[in-house]
Amino acid sequence: MLVAIGAVACHRKKFMIRSLPLRQGLSLNWYHYSDITNFSPDYVEIADRKENRTEVIFEASSICQIQVRSDSILILMVGNTILQRADDNDYHFKIIVDTTCRGAYLYK
């Protein structure tokens, strides 16, 4: 029985929170994995349908909102637990991080 529980815990299901269009053929996906422990960081990736590939550009805990403005991606989060940040991403998007999760109105 212990082996069956371990096998279930190893299976990670992707839970999509939001997907936003960026440009023709590109979208921004925000997701985390559904774990039995309920602890999984949030991932932000750019999905390229033309090239059939994805690039994770940001990984952190406690993201509360994401906005896209032309060539900038605004990530609002609580705290500053950033695990990965790809400022030099293949698609040349600027990543702006607001750790107060209250500044969305500043970037309109």
C-alpha positions in Angstrom: 0.0 0.0 0.0 2.9 2.4 0.7 4.2 2.0 -2.8 0.8 2.9 -4.3 0.7 6.1 -2.2 4.3 7.0 -3.3 3.3 6.5 -6.9 0.3 8.8 -6.6 2.5 11.5 -4.9 5.0 11.4 -7.7 2.4 12.2 -10.4 2.2 16.0 -10.8 -0.8 17.5 -12.5 -0.3 20.9 -14.1 -3.0 23.4 -12.9 -3.4 26.3 -15.3 -4.3 29.5 -13.5 -4.3 31.9 -16.4 -3.3 32.1 -20.1 -2.8 35.5 -21.8 -2.1 36.2 -25.5 1.2 38.0 -26.2 1.7 38.2 -29.9 0.7 36.1 -32.9 1.5 32.5 -32.0 2.7 33.4 -28.4 0.9 33.1 -25.1 1.9 33.6 -21.5 0.9 30.7 -19.2 0.8 31.0 -15.4 0.4 27.6 -13.6 1.5 25.5 -10.7 1.5 21.8 -10.1 -1.1 20.1 -8.0 0.9 18.2 -5.3 -0.3 16.2 -2.4 1.6 18.5 -0.1 -0.1 21.5 -1.6 3.2 23.3 -1.9 4.3 24.1 -5.5 5.7 27.4 -6.8 4.0 29.3 -9.5 5.5 29.1 -13.0 5.2 31.7 -15.8 6.1 30.5 -19.2 6.0 31.7 -22.8 4.4 29.2 -25.1 5.4 29.4 -28.8 2.9 27.5 -30.9 4.8 28.2 -34.1 8.0 26.6 -32.7 6.1 24.1 -30.6 8.2 25.0 -27.5 7.9 26.7 -24.1 10.3 28.8 -22.0 9.9 29.2 -18.3 10.7 32.9 -17.6 9.7 33.2 -13.9 9.3 30.9 -11.0 8.2 32.1 -7.5 5.9 31.5 -4.6 2.8 33.6 -4.0 2.1 35.3 -7.4 -1.3 37.0 -7.2 -1.7 38.7 -10.6 -0.1 39.0 -14.0 -0.5 41.8 -16.6 0.9 42.2 -20.1 1.7 45.6 -21.7 3.3 45.6 -25.1 6.9 44.2 -24.4 6.6 44.1 -20.6 5.2 41.5 -18.2 4.1 42.7 -14.8 4.1 40.1 -12.1 2.5 41.0 -8.8 3.3 38.8 -5.9 3.2 38.8 -2.1 6.7 38.7 -0.7 9.9 38.2 -2.6 10.4 34.5 -2.9 11.7 34.4 -6.5 13.2 31.1 -7.4 14.0 31.8 -11.1 13.9 34.9 -13.3 14.9 34.9 -16.9 15.4 38.6 -17.8 17.3 37.5 -20.9 14.5 35.5 -22.3 14.4 34.4 -26.0 11.4 36.7 -26.7 12.9 39.9 -25.3 10.0 40.6 -22.8 10.9 42.8 -19.9 9.9 41.3 -16.6 8.7 43.8 -13.9 8.0 42.5 -10.4 5.9 44.2 -7.7 6.3 42.4 -4.4 3.4 44.3 -2.7 0.6 42.8 -4.9 -1.0 46.2 -4.7 0.5 48.1 -7.6 -1.6 47.0 -10.6 -3.1 50.5 -11.0 0.4 52.0 -11.4 1.0 50.1 -14.6 -2.2 50.9 -16.6 
